[in-house]
Amino acid sequence: MAAKDFKPVFKELKSMLTGYAKKMDVAVDKDDGYGLNVKEEYAKGQNFFAAAQVRKNYVSYYLMPVYLYPELLEDMSPELKKRMQGKSCFNFSKVEEGTMAELDALTKKSYEKFVAEGLV
């Protein structure tokens, strides 16, 4: 069976993170994974921010701020909620414009929360 092509999904999710790379440390930058950590001087014991990772049946998007600050999820749509697995992971098997735009906005809100908390 041919492997599924998740390149468009990964590209879309990775693009949500690359704008923050100058203010954080790029922990992983591969064809199937991209992740950001807060710079060590700001870490306060928590340095993981977010990552996109190609899996067998989908691409996972991990967003640690929503685990630490669940109030960030209060306005989440039912569509994005369906993509959520656990407390901070969202899975996608195809590009979903509206849902991914909402996830992009949630990533921005999460970054702003980390800034407000002195983590960036």
N, CA, C and O atoms as a printed pandas DataFrame, in Angstrom:
     atom_number atom_name residue_name chain_id  residue_number  x_coord  y_coord  z_coord
0              1         N          MET        A               1    0.843   -1.182    0.000
1              2        CA          MET        A               1    0.000    0.000    0.000
2              3         C          MET        A               1    0.886    1.242    0.000
3              4         O          MET        A               1    1.844    1.316    0.769
4              5         N          ALA        A               2    0.582    2.200   -0.838
5              6        CA          ALA        A               2    1.375    3.422   -0.940
6              7         C          ALA        A               2    1.189    4.288    0.303
7              8         O          ALA        A               2    0.101    4.349    0.877
8              9         N          ALA        A               3    2.258    4.946    0.704
9             10        CA          ALA        A               3    2.181    5.853    1.841
10            11         C          ALA        A               3    1.326    7.060    1.475
11            12         O          ALA        A               3    1.344    7.526    0.336
12            13         N          LYS        A               4    0.589    7.551    2.444
13            14        CA          LYS        A               4   -0.249    8.722    2.207
14            15         C          LYS        A               4    0.637    9.954    2.108
15            16         O          LYS        A               4    1.647   10.066    2.803
16            17         N          ASP        A               5    0.247   10.873    1.237
17            18        CA          ASP        A               5    1.017   12.101    1.053
18            19         C          ASP        A               5    0.432   13.199    1.937
19            20         O          ASP        A               5   -0.589   13.808    1.615
20            21         N          PHE        A               6    1.097   13.429    3.039
21            22        CA          PHE        A               6    0.656   14.466    3.960
22            23         C          PHE        A               6    1.486   15.742    3.827
23            24         O          PHE        A               6    1.415   16.616    4.691
24            25         N          LYS        A               7    2.278   15.859    2.746
25            26        CA          LYS        A               7    3.130   17.041    2.573
26            27         C          LYS        A               7    2.344   18.345    2.608
27            28         O          LYS        A               7    2.779   19.285    3.273
28            29         N          PRO        A               8    1.195   18.445    1.916
29            30        CA          PRO        A               8    0.443   19.708    1.978
30            31         C          PRO        A               8   -0.046   20.032    3.396
31            32         O          PRO        A               8   -0.054   21.192    3.807
32            33         N          VAL        A               9   -0.447   19.007    4.127
33            34        CA          VAL        A               9   -0.920   19.210    5.501
34            35         C          VAL        A               9    0.246   19.657    6.380
35            36         O          VAL        A               9    0.128   20.623    7.133
36            37         N          PHE        A              10    1.365   18.953    6.280
37            38        CA          PHE        A              10    2.542   19.309    7.069
38            39         C          PHE        A              10    3.008   20.721    6.732
39            40         O          PHE        A              10    3.334   21.499    7.629
40            41         N          LYS        A              11    3.043   21.054    5.449
41            42        CA          LYS        A              11    3.478   22.390    5.023
42            43         C          LYS        A              11    2.592   23.468    5.645
43            44         O          LYS        A              11    3.089   24.489    6.121
44            45         N          GLU        A              12    1.297   23.241    5.640
45            46        CA          GLU        A              12    0.350   24.201    6.212
46            47         C          GLU        A              12    0.563   24.365    7.714
47            48         O          GLU        A              12    0.590   25.487    8.220
48            49         N          LEU        A              13    0.714   23.263    8.418
49            50        CA          LEU        A              13    0.902   23.325    9.867
50            51         C          LEU        A              13    2.264   23.917   10.231
51            52         O          LEU        A              13    2.372   24.699   11.175
52            53         N          LYS        A              14    3.288   23.547    9.491
53            54        CA          LYS        A              14    4.622   24.105    9.740
54            55         C          LYS        A              14    4.617   25.616    9.538
55            56         O          LYS        A              14    5.269   26.347   10.283
56            57         N          SER        A              15    3.883   26.082    8.532
57            58        CA          SER        A              15    3.845   27.524    8.253
58            59         C          SER        A              15    3.259   28.316    9.415
59            60         O          SER        A              15    3.535   29.508    9.551
60            61         N          MET        A              16    2.458   27.671   10.250
61            62        CA          MET        A              16    1.908   28.341   11.432
62            63         C          MET        A              16    2.985   28.620   12.471
63            64         O          MET        A              16    2.814   29.491   13.323
64            65         N          LEU        A              17    4.081   27.894   12.406
65            66        CA          LEU        A              17    5.130   27.996   13.419
66            67         C          LEU        A              17    6.351   28.788   12.981
67            68         O          LEU        A              17    7.023   29.392   13.817
68            69         N          THR        A              18    6.648   28.797   11.700
69            70        CA          THR        A              18    7.924   29.373   11.253
70            71         C          THR        A              18    8.057   30.856   11.576
71            72         O          THR        A              18    9.175   31.345   11.741
72            73         N          GLY        A              19    6.964   31.571   11.668
73            74        CA          GLY        A              19    7.027   32.991   12.004
74            75         C          GLY        A              19    7.527   33.265   13.410
75            76         O          GLY        A              19    7.949   34.381   13.712
76            77         N          TYR        A              20    7.485   32.271   14.262
77            78        CA          TYR        A              20    7.936   32.434   15.648
78            79         C          TYR        A              20    9.374   31.959   15.855
79            80         O          TYR        A              20    9.912   32.075   16.956
80            81         N          ALA        A              21    9.990   31.433   14.819
81            82        CA          ALA        A              21   11.314   30.810   14.943
82            83         C          ALA        A              21   12.397   31.779   15.393
83            84         O          ALA        A              21   13.326   31.372   16.091
84            85         N          LYS        A              22   12.304   33.042   15.015
85            86        CA          LYS        A              22   13.350   33.999   15.398
86            87         C          LYS        A              22   13.341   34.296   16.894
87            88         O          LYS        A              22   14.358   34.700   17.459
88            89         N          LYS        A              23   12.194   34.094   17.530
89            90        CA          LYS        A              23   12.087   34.386   18.955
90            91         C          LYS        A              23   12.213   33.134   19.818
91            92         O          LYS        A              23   12.188   33.208   21.046
92            93         N          MET        A              24   12.348   31.978   19.155
93            94        CA          MET        A              24   12.452   30.703   19.869
94            95         C          MET        A              24   13.590   29.883   19.277
95            96         O          MET        A              24   14.259   30.310   18.336
96            97         N          ASP        A              25   13.794   28.715   19.839
97            98        CA          ASP        A              25   14.787   27.784   19.308
98            99         C          ASP        A              25   14.083   26.749   18.443
99           100         O          ASP        A              25   13.089   26.153   18.859
100          101         N          VAL        A              26   14.601   26.539   17.242
101          102        CA          VAL        A              26   14.071   25.483   16.378
102          103         C          VAL        A              26   14.675   24.174   16.874
103          104         O          VAL        A              26   15.872   23.936   16.714
104          105         N          ALA        A              27   13.849   23.336   17.469
105          106        CA          ALA        A              27   14.316   22.074   18.044
106          107         C          ALA        A              27   14.429   20.986   16.989
107          108         O          ALA        A              27   15.320   20.140   17.054
108          109         N          VAL        A              28   13.519   21.011   16.014
109          110        CA          VAL        A              28   13.481   20.010   14.945
110          111         C          VAL        A              28   13.102   20.714   13.655
111          112         O          VAL        A              28   12.175   21.523   13.635
112          113         N          ASP        A              29   13.811   20.410   12.582
113          114        CA          ASP        A              29   13.455   20.932   11.258
114          115         C          ASP        A              29   13.819   19.868   10.227
115          116         O          ASP        A              29   14.913   19.869    9.662
116          117         N          LYS        A              30   12.872   18.963   10.002
117          118        CA          LYS        A              30   13.063   17.855    9.064
118          119         C          LYS        A              30   11.900   17.816    8.083
119          120         O          LYS        A              30   10.948   18.586    8.205
120          121         N          ASP        A              31   11.984   16.921    7.115
121          122        CA          ASP        A              31   10.910   16.774    6.132
122          123         C          ASP        A              31    9.604   16.297    6.752
123          124         O          ASP        A              31    8.531   16.509    6.186
124          125         N          ASP        A              32    9.689   15.659    7.905
125          126        CA          ASP        A              32    8.478   15.115    8.526
126          127         C          ASP        A              32    8.222   15.653    9.931
127          128         O          ASP        A              32    7.359   15.140   10.643
128          129         N          GLY        A              33    8.966   16.680   10.333
129          130        CA          GLY        A              33    8.758   17.240   11.657
130          131         C          GLY        A              33    9.374   18.613   11.809
131          132         O          GLY        A              33   10.432   18.902   11.251
132          133         N          TYR        A              34    8.696   19.459   12.574
133          134        CA          TYR        A              34    9.192   20.803   12.853
134          135         C          TYR        A              34    8.717   21.167   14.252
135          136         O          TYR        A              34    7.537   21.018   14.568
136          137         N          GLY        A              35    9.632   21.645   15.089
137          138        CA          GLY        A              35    9.247   21.987   16.452
138          139         C          GLY        A              35    9.997   23.182   16.996
139          140         O          GLY        A              35   11.139   23.447   16.622
140          141         N          LEU        A              36    9.331   23.896   17.886
141          142        CA          LEU        A              36    9.905   25.080   18.514
142          143         C          LEU        A              36    9.928   24.933   20.030
143          144         O          LEU        A              36    8.976   24.446   20.639
144          145         N          ASN        A              37   11.023   25.361   20.616
145          146        CA          ASN        A              37   11.158   25.457   22.067
146          147         C          ASN        A              37   11.396   26.910   22.431
147          148         O          ASN        A              37   11.943   27.679   21.640
148          149         N          VAL        A              38   10.980   27.282   23.636
149          150        CA          VAL        A              38   11.322   28.612   24.115
150          151         C          VAL        A              38   12.811   28.635   24.412
151          152         O          VAL        A              38   13.398   27.615   24.772
152          153         N          LYS        A              39   13.410   29.791   24.262
153          154        CA          LYS        A              39   14.840   29.909   24.537
154          155         C          LYS        A              39   15.102   29.586   26.008
155          156         O          LYS        A              39   14.298   29.908   26.883
156          157         N          GLU        A              40   16.219   28.956   26.254
157          158        CA          GLU        A              40   16.548   28.445   27.592
158          159         C          GLU        A              40   16.425   29.507   28.688
159          160         O          GLU        A              40   15.981   29.200   29.794
160          161         N          GLU        A              41   16.810   30.741   28.397
161          162        CA          GLU        A              41   16.782   31.771   29.438
162          163         C          GLU        A              41   15.366   32.123   29.900
163          164         O          GLU        A              41   15.189   32.748   30.946
164          165         N          TYR        A              42   14.360   31.721   29.118
165          166        CA          TYR        A              42   12.968   31.998   29.483
166          167         C          TYR        A              42   12.219   30.749   29.949
167          168         O          TYR        A              42   11.073   30.851   30.387
168          169         N          ALA        A              43   12.826   29.612   29.866
169          170        CA          ALA        A              43   12.115   28.335   29.991
170          171         C          ALA        A              43   11.328   28.148   31.287
171          172         O          ALA        A              43   10.207   27.641   31.235
172          173         N          LYS        A              44   11.848   28.524   32.414
173          174        CA          LYS        A              44   11.163   28.344   33.698
174          175         C          LYS        A              44   10.643   26.911   33.857
175          176         O          LYS        A              44    9.542   26.702   34.364
176          177         N          GLY        A              45   11.421   25.949   33.432
177          178        CA          GLY        A              45   11.045   24.550   33.572
178          179         C          GLY        A              45   10.188   24.006   32.439
179          180         O          GLY        A              45    9.991   22.794   32.347
180          181         N          GLN        A              46    9.683   24.864   31.590
181          182        CA          GLN        A              46    8.843   24.434   30.462
182          183         C          GLN        A              46    9.402   25.075   29.203
183          184         O          GLN        A              46    9.291   26.288   29.026
184          185         N          ASN        A              47   10.001   24.277   28.326
185          186        CA          ASN        A              47   10.575   24.906   27.147
186          187         C          ASN        A              47    9.888   24.543   25.836
187          188         O          ASN        A              47   10.165   25.182   24.822
188          189         N          PHE        A              48    9.006   23.545   25.809
189          190        CA          PHE        A              48    8.348   23.152   24.568
190          191         C          PHE        A              48    7.202   24.108   24.252
191          192         O          PHE        A              48    6.358   24.382   25.106
192          193         N          PHE        A              49    7.178   24.615   23.017
193          194        CA          PHE        A              49    6.076   25.482   22.596
194          195         C          PHE        A              49    5.122   24.739   21.673
195          196         O          PHE        A              49    3.949   24.566   22.005
196          197         N          ALA        A              50    5.610   24.298   20.520
197          198        CA          ALA        A              50    4.721   23.645   19.548
198          199         C          ALA        A              50    5.533   22.849   18.536
199          200         O          ALA        A              50    6.736   23.053   18.372
200          201         N          ALA        A              51    4.827   21.921   17.854
201          202        CA          ALA        A              51    5.474   21.107   16.826
202          203         C          ALA        A              51    4.431   20.543   15.874
203          204         O          ALA        A              51    3.263   20.377   16.225
204          205         N          ALA        A              52    4.883   20.254   14.663
205          206        CA          ALA        A              52    4.087   19.519   13.676
206          207         C          ALA        A              52    4.874   18.267   13.331
207          208         O          ALA        A              52    6.080   18.334   13.094
208          209         N          GLN        A              53    4.196   17.122   13.303
209          210        CA          GLN        A              53    4.873   15.850   13.082
210          211         C          GLN        A              53    4.025   14.957   12.185
211          212         O          GLN        A              53    2.856   14.701   12.475
212          213         N          VAL        A              54    4.625   14.483   11.093
213          214        CA          VAL        A              54    3.930   13.558   10.196
214          215         C          VAL        A              54    3.879   12.188   10.862
215          216         O          VAL        A              54    4.899   11.665   11.313
216          217         N          ARG        A              55    2.698   11.624   10.917
217          218        CA          ARG        A              55    2.468   10.282   11.460
218          219         C          ARG        A              55    1.989    9.372   10.330
219          220         O          ARG        A              55    1.921    9.795    9.176
220          221         N          LYS        A              56    1.661    8.146   10.657
221          222        CA          LYS        A              56    1.245    7.175    9.642
222          223         C          LYS        A              56   -0.074    7.556    8.966
223          224         O          LYS        A              56   -0.195    7.442    7.746
224          225         N          ASN        A              57   -1.055    8.005    9.738
225          226        CA          ASN        A              57   -2.388    8.270    9.197
226          227         C          ASN        A              57   -2.827    9.724    9.251
227          228         O          ASN        A              57   -3.949   10.042    8.859
228          229         N          TYR        A              58   -1.970   10.604    9.724
229          230        CA          TYR        A              58   -2.315   12.022    9.852
230          231         C          TYR        A              58   -1.065   12.811   10.224
231          232         O          TYR        A              58    0.010   12.246   10.421
232          233         N          VAL        A              59   -1.229   14.119   10.315
233          234        CA          VAL        A              59   -0.162   14.990   10.804
234          235         C          VAL        A              59   -0.635   15.551   12.140
235          236         O          VAL        A              59   -1.741   16.084   12.240
236          237         N          SER        A              60    0.196   15.431   13.152
237          238        CA          SER        A              60   -0.140   15.930   14.485
238          239         C          SER        A              60    0.453   17.315   14.690
239          240         O          SER        A              60    1.569   17.607   14.258
240          241         N          TYR        A              61   -0.320   18.158   15.358
241          242        CA          TYR        A              61    0.109   19.508   15.714
242          243         C          TYR        A              61   -0.005   19.612   17.229
243          244         O          TYR        A              61   -1.103   19.574   17.785
244          245         N          TYR        A              62    1.131   19.743   17.883
245          246        CA          TYR        A              62    1.175   19.819   19.337
246          247         C          TYR        A              62    1.330   21.278   19.750
247          248         O          TYR        A              62    2.214   21.974   19.251
248          249         N          LEU        A              63    0.487   21.737   20.649
249          250        CA          LEU        A              63    0.505   23.134   21.088
250          251         C          LEU        A              63    0.469   23.163   22.618
251          252         O          LEU        A              63   -0.603   23.160   23.222
252          253         N          MET        A              64    1.647   23.192   23.234
253          254        CA          MET        A              64    1.765   23.079   24.679
254          255         C          MET        A              64    1.051   24.180   25.466
255          256         O          MET        A              64    0.517   23.878   26.534
256          257         N          PRO        A              65    1.005   25.421   25.017
257          258        CA          PRO        A              65    0.318   26.432   25.822
258          259         C          PRO        A              65   -1.130   26.081   26.167
259          260         O          PRO        A              65   -1.606   26.462   27.236
260          261         N          VAL        A              66   -1.841   25.368   25.295
261          262        CA          VAL        A              66   -3.237   25.033   25.609
262          263         C          VAL        A              66   -3.324   23.983   26.716
263          264         O          VAL        A              66   -4.356   23.869   27.378
264          265         N          TYR        A              67   -2.272   23.229   26.920
265          266        CA          TYR        A              67   -2.209   22.290   28.044
266          267         C          TYR        A              67   -1.968   23.058   29.336
267          268         O          TYR        A              67   -2.600   22.786   30.357
268          269         N          LEU        A              68   -1.061   24.009   29.285
269          270        CA          LEU        A              68   -0.717   24.795   30.471
270          271         C          LEU        A              68   -1.788   25.811   30.830
271          272         O          LEU        A              68   -1.998   26.111   32.005
272          273         N          TYR        A              69   -2.465   26.340   29.814
273          274        CA          TYR        A              69   -3.479   27.381   30.002
274          275         C          TYR        A              69   -4.757   26.979   29.261
275          276         O          TYR        A              69   -5.033   27.514   28.187
276          277         N          PRO        A              70   -5.539   26.051   29.813
277          278        CA          PRO        A              70   -6.714   25.532   29.106
278          279         C          PRO        A              70   -7.756   26.593   28.769
279          280         O          PRO        A              70   -8.609   26.373   27.908
280          281         N          GLU        A              71   -7.696   27.727   29.433
281          282        CA          GLU        A              71   -8.634   28.810   29.105
282          283         C          GLU        A              71   -8.453   29.306   27.672
283          284         O          GLU        A              71   -9.352   29.941   27.121
284          285         N          LEU        A              72   -7.316   29.027   27.072
285          286        CA          LEU        A              72   -7.097   29.400   25.669
286          287         C          LEU        A              72   -8.074   28.680   24.738
287          288         O          LEU        A              72   -8.299   29.120   23.610
288          289         N          LEU        A              73   -8.646   27.586   25.206
289          290        CA          LEU        A              73   -9.549   26.769   24.382
290          291         C          LEU        A              73  -11.024   27.119   24.562
291          292         O          LEU        A              73  -11.884   26.495   23.940
292          293         N          GLU        A              74  -11.326   28.099   25.397
293          294        CA          GLU        A              74  -12.719   28.400   25.723
294          295         C          GLU        A              74  -13.588   28.709   24.510
295          296         O          GLU        A              74  -14.765   28.350   24.499
296          297         N          ASP        A              75  -13.048   29.354   23.502
297          298        CA          ASP        A              75  -13.836   29.735   22.323
298          299         C          ASP        A              75  -13.636   28.789   21.141
299          300         O          ASP        A              75  -13.987   29.134   20.013
300          301         N          MET        A              76  -13.086   27.620   21.380
301          302        CA          MET        A              76  -12.782   26.690   20.295
302          303         C          MET        A              76  -14.069   26.182   19.638
303          304         O          MET        A              76  -15.036   25.837   20.317
304          305         N          SER        A              77  -14.057   26.146   18.321
305          306        CA          SER        A              77  -15.215   25.667   17.562
306          307         C          SER        A              77  -15.357   24.152   17.688
307          308         O          SER        A              77  -14.385   23.463   17.997
308          309         N          PRO        A              78  -16.560   23.630   17.451
309          310        CA          PRO        A              78  -16.744   22.177   17.444
310          311         C          PRO        A              78  -15.889   21.495   16.369
311          312         O          PRO        A              78  -15.444   20.363   16.557
312          313         N          GLU        A              79  -15.660   22.179   15.249
313          314        CA          GLU        A              79  -14.852   21.608   14.164
314          315         C          GLU        A              79  -13.407   21.391   14.605
315          316         O          GLU        A              79  -12.824   20.341   14.336
316          317         N          LEU        A              80  -12.833   22.380   15.279
317          318        CA          LEU        A              80  -11.461   22.216   15.765
318          319         C          LEU        A              80  -11.424   21.209   16.915
319          320         O          LEU        A              80  -10.476   20.432   17.030
320          321         N          LYS        A              81  -12.430   21.222   17.746
321          322        CA          LYS        A              81  -12.508   20.266   18.861
322          323         C          LYS        A              81  -12.471   18.824   18.344
323          324         O          LYS        A              81  -11.880   17.955   18.985
324          325         N          LYS        A              82  -13.097   18.562   17.193
325          326        CA          LYS        A              82  -13.086   17.216   16.607
326          327         C          LYS        A              82  -11.676   16.777   16.218
327          328         O          LYS        A              82  -11.390   15.580   16.191
328          329         N          ARG        A              83  -10.803   17.718   15.919
329          330        CA          ARG        A              83   -9.427   17.424   15.521
330          331         C          ARG        A              83   -8.530   17.185   16.725
331          332         O          ARG        A              83   -7.399   16.721   16.574
332          333         N          MET        A              84   -9.021   17.494   17.915
333          334        CA          MET        A              84   -8.201   17.434   19.124
334          335         C          MET        A              84   -8.146   16.020   19.689
335          336         O          MET        A              84   -9.151   15.313   19.770
336          337         N          GLN        A              85   -6.926   15.636   20.079
337          338        CA          GLN        A              85   -6.705   14.358   20.748
338          339         C          GLN        A              85   -5.905   14.656   22.004
339          340         O          GLN        A              85   -4.815   15.223   21.922
340          341         N          GLY        A              86   -6.416   14.292   23.136
341          342        CA          GLY        A              86   -5.740   14.625   24.381
342          343         C          GLY        A              86   -5.944   16.089   24.717
343          344         O          GLY        A              86   -6.951   16.685   24.336
344          345         N          LYS        A              87   -4.990   16.670   25.430
345          346        CA          LYS        A              87   -5.145   18.043   25.905
346          347         C          LYS        A              87   -4.431   19.083   25.058
347          348         O          LYS        A              87   -4.696   20.276   25.201
348          349         N          SER        A              88   -3.524   18.655   24.172
349          350        CA          SER        A              88   -2.763   19.662   23.422
350          351         C          SER        A              88   -2.372   19.215   22.015
351          352         O          SER        A              88   -1.461   19.793   21.422
352          353         N          CYS        A              89   -3.034   18.211   21.477
353          354        CA          CYS        A              89   -2.688   17.674   20.164
354          355         C          CYS        A              89   -3.886   17.751   19.224
355          356         O          CYS        A              89   -5.014   17.436   19.602
356          357         N          PHE        A              90   -3.618   18.176   17.996
357          358        CA          PHE        A              90   -4.637   18.263   16.952
358          359         C          PHE        A              90   -4.158   17.437   15.767
359          360         O          PHE        A              90   -3.010   17.578   15.346
360          361         N          ASN        A              91   -5.013   16.581   15.224
361          362        CA          ASN        A              91   -4.634   15.711   14.110
362          363         C          ASN        A              91   -5.390   16.076   12.838
363          364         O          ASN        A              91   -6.597   16.316   12.861
364          365         N          PHE        A              92   -4.649   16.114   11.716
365          366        CA          PHE        A              92   -5.225   16.452   10.415
366          367         C          PHE        A              92   -4.741   15.462    9.365
367          368         O          PHE        A              92   -3.561   15.112    9.332
368          369         N          SER        A              93   -5.651   15.013    8.510
369          370        CA          SER        A              93   -5.266   14.153    7.388
370          371         C          SER        A              93   -5.405   14.881    6.058
371          372         O          SER        A              93   -4.990   14.369    5.018
372          373         N          LYS        A              94   -5.990   16.081    6.092
373          374        CA          LYS        A              94   -6.102   16.915    4.896
374          375         C          LYS        A              94   -6.128   18.375    5.326
375          376         O          LYS        A              94   -6.389   18.692    6.486
376          377         N          VAL        A              95   -5.853   19.254    4.375
377          378        CA          VAL        A              95   -5.898   20.687    4.651
378          379         C          VAL        A              95   -7.361   21.092    4.793
379          380         O          VAL        A              95   -8.173   20.842    3.902
380          381         N          GLU        A              96   -7.684   21.710    5.904
381          382        CA          GLU        A              96   -9.022   22.210    6.181
382          383         C          GLU        A              96   -8.895   23.707    6.458
383          384         O          GLU        A              96   -8.552   24.110    7.570
384          385         N          GLU        A              97   -9.169   24.521    5.451
385          386        CA          GLU        A              97   -8.904   25.959    5.519
386          387         C          GLU        A              97   -9.445   26.628    6.785
387          388         O          GLU        A              97   -8.682   27.251    7.523
388          389         N          GLY        A              98  -10.740   26.509    7.044
389          390        CA          GLY        A              98  -11.338   27.191    8.190
390          391         C          GLY        A              98  -10.785   26.718    9.516
391          392         O          GLY        A              98  -10.457   27.527   10.385
392          393         N          THR        A              99  -10.682   25.421    9.672
393          394        CA          THR        A              99  -10.184   24.847   10.923
394          395         C          THR        A              99   -8.717   25.199   11.130
395          396         O          THR        A              99   -8.296   25.489   12.250
396          397         N          MET        A             100   -7.948   25.174   10.063
397          398        CA          MET        A             100   -6.527   25.504   10.190
398          399         C          MET        A             100   -6.326   26.996   10.442
399          400         O          MET        A             100   -5.384   27.384   11.133
400          401         N          ALA        A             101   -7.195   27.831    9.893
401          402        CA          ALA        A             101   -7.123   29.268   10.185
402          403         C          ALA        A             101   -7.398   29.502   11.670
403          404         O          ALA        A             101   -6.752   30.335   12.306
404          405         N          GLU        A             102   -8.352   28.767   12.209
405          406        CA          GLU        A             102   -8.647   28.873   13.640
406          407         C          GLU        A             102   -7.464   28.384   14.473
407          408         O          GLU        A             102   -7.135   28.990   15.493
408          409         N          LEU        A             103   -6.828   27.302   14.053
409          410        CA          LEU        A             103   -5.658   26.793   14.763
410          411         C          LEU        A             103   -4.503   27.788   14.687
411          412         O          LEU        A             103   -3.757   27.948   15.653
412          413         N          ASP        A             104   -4.355   28.446   13.563
413          414        CA          ASP        A             104   -3.331   29.482   13.409
414          415         C          ASP        A             104   -3.589   30.620   14.398
415          416         O          ASP        A             104   -2.660   31.106   15.044
416          417         N          ALA        A             105   -4.846   31.042   14.516
417          418        CA          ALA        A             105   -5.206   32.099   15.465
418          419         C          ALA        A             105   -4.970   31.635   16.908
419          420         O          ALA        A             105   -4.534   32.422   17.748
420          421         N          LEU        A             106   -5.253   30.373   17.191
421          422        CA          LEU        A             106   -5.012   29.819   18.522
422          423         C          LEU        A             106   -3.514   29.767   18.823
423          424         O          LEU        A             106   -3.102   29.993   19.960
424          425         N          THR        A             107   -2.713   29.476   17.823
425          426        CA          THR        A             107   -1.255   29.474   17.994
426          427         C          THR        A             107   -0.772   30.880   18.329
427          428         O          THR        A             107    0.080   31.060   19.199
428          429         N          LYS        A             108   -1.317   31.873   17.638
429          430        CA          LYS        A             108   -0.949   33.274   17.914
430          431         C          LYS        A             108   -1.353   33.652   19.335
431          432         O          LYS        A             108   -0.571   34.262   20.064
432          433         N          LYS        A             109   -2.557   33.296   19.723
433          434        CA          LYS        A             109   -3.041   33.584   21.072
434          435         C          LYS        A             109   -2.169   32.873   22.110
435          436         O          LYS        A             109   -1.893   33.424   23.175
436          437         N          SER        A             110   -1.743   31.668   21.800
437          438        CA          SER        A             110   -0.873   30.903   22.697
438          439         C          SER        A             110    0.490   31.567   22.838
439          440         O          SER        A             110    1.043   31.645   23.934
440          441         N          TYR        A             111    1.023   32.042   21.721
441          442        CA          TYR        A             111    2.300   32.752   21.752
442          443         C          TYR        A             111    2.174   34.008   22.620
443          444         O          TYR        A             111    3.036   34.291   23.453
444          445         N          GLU        A             112    1.093   34.750   22.413
445          446        CA          GLU        A             112    0.876   35.971   23.197
446          447         C          GLU        A             112    0.763   35.659   24.687
447          448         O          GLU        A             112    1.222   36.443   25.519
448          449         N          LYS        A             113    0.163   34.534   25.028
449          450        CA          LYS        A             113    0.063   34.114   26.432
450          451         C          LYS        A             113    1.449   33.793   26.983
451          452         O          LYS        A             113    1.765   34.175   28.110
452          453         N          PHE        A             114    2.269   33.107   26.217
453          454        CA          PHE        A             114    3.637   32.826   26.649
454          455         C          PHE        A             114    4.414   34.128   26.853
455          456         O          PHE        A             114    5.188   34.238   27.804
456          457         N          VAL        A             115    4.220   35.101   25.986
457          458        CA          VAL        A             115    4.877   36.405   26.143
458          459         C          VAL        A             115    4.413   37.055   27.446
459          460         O          VAL        A             115    5.231   37.534   28.232
460          461         N          ALA        A             116    3.101   37.071   27.671
461          462        CA          ALA        A             116    2.541   37.680   28.878
462          463         C          ALA        A             116    3.052   37.004   30.154
463          464         O          ALA        A             116    3.204   37.653   31.189
464          465         N          GLU        A             117    3.310   35.713   30.073
465          466        CA          GLU        A             117    3.802   34.961   31.231
466          467         C          GLU        A             117    5.325   35.020   31.359
467          468         O          GLU        A             117    5.891   34.419   32.272
468          469         N          GLY        A             118    5.991   35.739   30.452
469          470        CA          GLY        A             118    7.444   35.862   30.510
470          471         C          GLY        A             118    8.194   34.636   30.032
471          472         O          GLY        A             118    9.353   34.432   30.392
472          473         N          LEU        A             119    7.533   33.813   29.216
473          474        CA          LEU        A             119    8.168   32.590   28.717
474          475         C          LEU        A             119    8.831   32.779   27.362
475          476         O          LEU        A             119    9.510   31.877   26.872
476          477         N          VAL        A             120    8.644   33.927   26.763
477          478        CA          VAL        A             120    9.289   34.244   25.477
478          479         C          VAL        A             120    9.893   35.625   25.607
479          480         O          VAL        A             120   10.497   36.127   24.658
